[in-house]
Amino acid sequence: MDINVSATSASPLSNTMSLSRVKDSTDSTNNHDSEVSTQQRQEIRTLKARDQEVRAHEAAHIAAGGGLVRSGASFSFQRGPDGVQYAVGGEVSIDVSAVSGDPEATLRKTSQIQAAALAPAQPSSQDRSVAARAAKMAIEARAEIIQQQKAESKQQTNNTTSFSAESSKTAFAIDLTA
């Protein structure tokens, strides 16, 4: 015998009373009804635990993401047998773009992106993917910083060589007139 229980109220008490009335109406279904009720209670416990886990997971992203967070957490829900919506999935949008023209700022930003992505106790595969993308951005930013440093060093060397050449010309000119 299948029992369909529908509730318009989010109150677990009203569902319990409804199940109780069904159980009292027929003695032959008592075992099945209590099994369904036990299964539903277990499902509610599982959904509540998942809801807490999902909300804590997304809160960790928000806390670590700081100014990179574009929007608050958005959740996907599942309605439990008690009529309550439980969060079973979620996401937080964060800014993962490079800072244009500033590899040092990009490098700092990648550290925060990685921290935000890996902040939950159990990062998801998507979280690990975002952290890996940030690590790649960090490598690229470091390479760009090294290129800039080489270019600055080369420019300083050219300026020093130019200065030495000018100094020797001046010294030569002085020697000729003396």
Number of C-alpha atoms within 10 A of each C-alpha: 6 8 11 9 13 11 15 10 12 15 12 16 11 14 20 14 11 14 18 15 11 16 17 12 10 10 10 10 16 15 11 14 21 14 12 17 18 12 13 15 17 12 15 20 13 13 22 18 14 16 21 13 18 21 18 14 23 22 18 19 26 25 14 19 22 13 11 17 19 13 12 14 16 14 17 12 15 15 14 18 21 22 17 19 16 21 21 19 17 15 20 20 15 20 13 19 13 18 15 8 9 12 21 15 13 22 22 13 21 26 16 20 28 23 18 25 27 21 20 21 10 11 15 13 9 11 19 15 15 19 23 16 16 25 17 13 21 22 14 16 22 16 13 16 16 13 12 13 12 12 12 12 12 12 12 12 12 12 12 12 12 12 12 12 12 12 12 12 12 12 11 12 11 10 9 8 6 6
